[in-house]
Amino acid sequence: MLTDKYTDTVLVKNNESGVIAQAVLTGKTSATLNVNLKGVPLIFALSKNNKYIAACSGLSFELVSD
């Protein structure tokens, strides 16, 4: 269970530019991960090829660490 002091971080890659950034994991279920990327909440869903993918404002992101 997540607590107020839960501060796990993950690495997120922007699929268009290839830039990798650190984000804070704010929640998780068996099929999704909730992430805060510099103030922007993203929900990563597990894709058919076992990668966590999120989209926001026309941009695509991939989780590169968990």
N, C-alpha and C positions, 0 to 999 in steps of 0.2 A: 504494500500500500504506500502511496506517495504521501509525504508529509510537507509541511510548510518549509522545512529545511532541506528538501530534496533538490540536489543541485547537480545531477548527472549531466554531463555534456556529451554532445555527439558532433560529428563532422558532416556538413551538408555541402553538396556540390551543385552549383548551377550548371545545368546541362548545356545551356547555350554558350556560356563563356568559359566553363571549366574552372571557375573560381571556387575555392573551398573556404568555408567559413565555419567557425565554431558556434553552436547553438545550445540552448538549454532544453533538456528533456523535461516536459511539464506533466506528462501523463502517458499511460500506455495500456493497451488491451492486447488480446491475442492477434488482432489483425491491423491495428493502427498504432501510431506513435504521435503524440502531440508535442510540438516543438516550438520554442520561441526563438526566432532568428532575428536578433537585433530589434526586438519590439514587435515583430510581425509573427502572429500565430500561424503555424502551418500544421496540417494534419497529413501525416504520411501513411499511405495505405499499402499493404503488401500486394505486389503485382503477381501476375501469373508466373513470372520468371524469378520469384523470390527476392525481389528488390523492393525497398520502401521508396515510393514515389509520391511527390506532392506537386501541386500546381497553384500558382498565385499570380494574378495580373498578367496572364499570358506567358509566364516563365515556368519552367519545369525544374524541379529539384530532386536530387537523389541522395539518400542517406548513404554515406560511405563508411561510417562506423556506428556501432551500437553497443 
